[in-house]
Amino acid sequence: MPLGLIVSSLGRAMRRKRASSLDILSSKRAPRDYYKGKNCKPTGFHTRKGGYVIVDEKLPRFVVPDLTDFKLKPYVSQCARDLTASTTSSTTAESTENKS
Protein backbone atom coordinates (compact mmCIF):
# COMPACT_ATOMS: atom_id res chain seq x y z
CA MET A 1 0.00 0.00 0.00
CA PRO A 2 1.50 3.35 -0.94
CA LEU A 3 2.43 5.73 1.83
CA GLY A 4 0.29 8.58 0.42
CA LEU A 5 -2.87 6.46 0.66
CA ILE A 6 -2.21 5.65 4.30
CA VAL A 7 -1.48 9.27 5.18
CA SER A 8 -4.63 10.51 3.40
CA SER A 9 -6.84 7.97 5.20
CA LEU A 10 -5.35 9.01 8.54
CA GLY A 11 -5.93 12.66 7.69
CA ARG A 12 -9.60 11.99 6.89
CA ALA A 13 -10.03 10.11 10.16
CA MET A 14 -8.58 13.02 12.13
CA ARG A 15 -10.79 15.58 10.36
CA ARG A 16 -13.99 13.64 10.95
CA LYS A 17 -16.29 15.41 13.39
CA ARG A 18 -17.38 13.45 16.41
CA ALA A 19 -21.01 13.26 17.39
CA SER A 20 -21.91 15.04 20.62
CA SER A 21 -23.31 11.83 22.08
CA LEU A 22 -19.85 10.27 21.97
CA ASP A 23 -18.51 12.94 24.33
CA ILE A 24 -20.92 11.88 27.08
CA LEU A 25 -19.58 8.91 29.01
CA SER A 26 -22.39 6.60 30.03
CA SER A 27 -22.43 3.05 31.31
CA LYS A 28 -23.31 1.83 27.80
CA ARG A 29 -20.18 3.33 26.24
CA ALA A 30 -17.80 2.55 29.12
CA PRO A 31 -16.13 -0.66 30.31
CA ARG A 32 -18.26 -3.34 31.95
CA ASP A 33 -17.33 -2.43 35.52
CA TYR A 34 -18.02 1.30 35.08
CA TYR A 35 -20.76 2.68 37.34
CA LYS A 36 -21.60 6.32 36.82
CA GLY A 37 -24.05 6.81 39.67
CA LYS A 38 -26.51 9.67 40.14
CA ASN A 39 -24.08 12.40 41.24
CA CYS A 40 -24.73 11.74 44.94
CA LYS A 41 -22.12 12.21 47.61
CA PRO A 42 -21.14 9.08 49.54
CA THR A 43 -22.16 9.03 53.20
CA GLY A 44 -19.49 6.57 54.28
CA PHE A 45 -17.02 3.99 53.02
CA HIS A 46 -16.83 0.28 52.26
CA THR A 47 -14.83 -1.98 54.55
CA ARG A 48 -12.53 -4.82 53.45
CA LYS A 49 -15.04 -7.44 54.55
CA GLY A 50 -17.94 -6.06 52.54
CA GLY A 51 -19.54 -3.86 55.17
CA TYR A 52 -20.36 -0.18 54.99
CA VAL A 53 -19.50 2.39 57.65
CA ILE A 54 -21.57 5.58 57.77
CA VAL A 55 -19.53 8.65 58.69
CA ASP A 56 -21.56 11.16 60.73
CA GLU A 57 -19.75 14.17 59.25
CA LYS A 58 -20.81 13.15 55.74
CA LEU A 59 -24.54 12.97 56.52
CA PRO A 60 -26.61 15.92 55.28
CA ARG A 61 -27.78 18.42 57.89
CA PHE A 62 -30.98 20.35 57.18
CA VAL A 63 -31.41 23.77 58.79
CA VAL A 64 -35.12 24.52 59.27
CA PRO A 65 -36.19 27.96 60.51
CA ASP A 66 -38.69 28.41 63.35
CA LEU A 67 -42.16 28.70 61.76
CA THR A 68 -44.32 28.99 64.89
CA ASP A 69 -45.78 32.46 64.09
CA PHE A 70 -45.79 32.00 60.30
CA LYS A 71 -49.12 32.90 58.69
CA LEU A 72 -49.03 30.61 55.64
CA LYS A 73 -49.88 26.94 55.89
CA PRO A 74 -47.82 24.20 54.21
CA TYR A 75 -50.90 22.48 52.76
CA VAL A 76 -52.57 23.48 49.50
CA SER A 77 -56.01 22.06 48.87
CA GLN A 78 -56.68 20.17 45.67
CA CYS A 79 -59.96 22.02 45.21
CA ALA A 80 -58.56 25.51 45.73
CA ARG A 81 -60.54 28.34 44.17
CA ASP A 82 -58.91 30.64 41.64
CA LEU A 83 -59.34 34.04 43.30
CA THR A 84 -57.17 36.01 40.93
CA ALA A 85 -59.45 35.42 37.92
CA SER A 86 -62.61 36.49 39.77
CA THR A 87 -61.01 39.61 41.25
CA THR A 88 -59.53 40.72 37.93
CA SER A 89 -62.84 40.27 36.13
CA SER A 90 -64.69 42.30 38.79
CA THR A 91 -62.12 45.11 38.66
CA THR A 92 -62.30 45.32 34.88
CA ALA A 93 -66.09 45.49 35.06
CA GLU A 94 -65.88 48.31 37.61
CA SER A 95 -63.33 50.22 35.51
CA THR A 96 -65.54 50.01 32.42
CA GLU A 97 -68.52 51.33 34.42
CA ASN A 98 -66.45 54.25 35.73
CA LYS A 99 -65.35 55.23 32.19
CA SER A 100 -68.91 55.44 30.83
N, C-alpha and C positions, 0 to 999 in steps of 0.2 A: 504494500500500500504506500503510495507516495506521501511524503512528509507534508506537502501542502494540503492534501485532503484531510489529514488528521488535524492539522492546525485549524483549518476552516471549520471542521465539525466541533472542535473545542470552543472556538470563538462563538459559534452559534449557541452552544449550550450555556456559555457565560452571559450572553446577551438576553437570553430568554427571561421574560418577566415571571416572577413567582406569583401564584394566586395568594390572596390575603388569608385564605383559610389554612394555608400551609404554615403561616407564621404562628398560628395559635397552637400551642402544645396541649393536646388532650390525651386522655387515656387510650383513645383509639389509634393515635399516631405515635405513641411512645412505646417503650419496651413493655414486656408483659408484667413486670413487677412495679410499674409506675402507678402511683396513686396520687391524683391531684388534690383531692379534698375539696372542701367548700369554703376555703379561706378563713377558717376558724382557728383561733389561738388554742394551743394545747393547755390543758389545766393541770398537767402532771407529766409523769414519765413512766416508761415501761421498765420493769425490772428484768434481770437475767433469767428468772424462772417463769416468766410469762405473766406476772402480775402487773398491776398499774397503781402507782402511788400518786394521790392527788396532793398538789402543793397548795397550801392555803393562800399564799401570796398571789398565785395565778388565777384564783377564782374571781369572777366579776363582782364588783361592789356597786350597788345601785343606791344613789342618793335621792331620797324622796323628800320634798319639802312638806312642812306642816300645813295641812289643808283643813284645819278644824273650823275656821271662820270663813271658808271659801263659799261664795254664793252659788256657783254653778255645780250641777250634779254630774257624775260620771256616766250616767245612763241616758241614752237617747231612745225614745219610744219608736217602735216600728210604724205606728200610726200617727206620727207627728203631723200637725197641720202646717201648711205653708202660709205663714203670716205675711211674708214680704209681698206676695202677689196680691193679697186682698188689700193691704194698706196702700200699695202703689196704685191700684185701680181706683180706690176711693179718693186718693189725693188728686189724681188726674181728673176725676169727675168734678171735684170741688173747684179745681183751677179753671176748668172750662166754663163752669157756672159763673165764676167771678169775672171772667173776660166778657161775657155777654150781658 
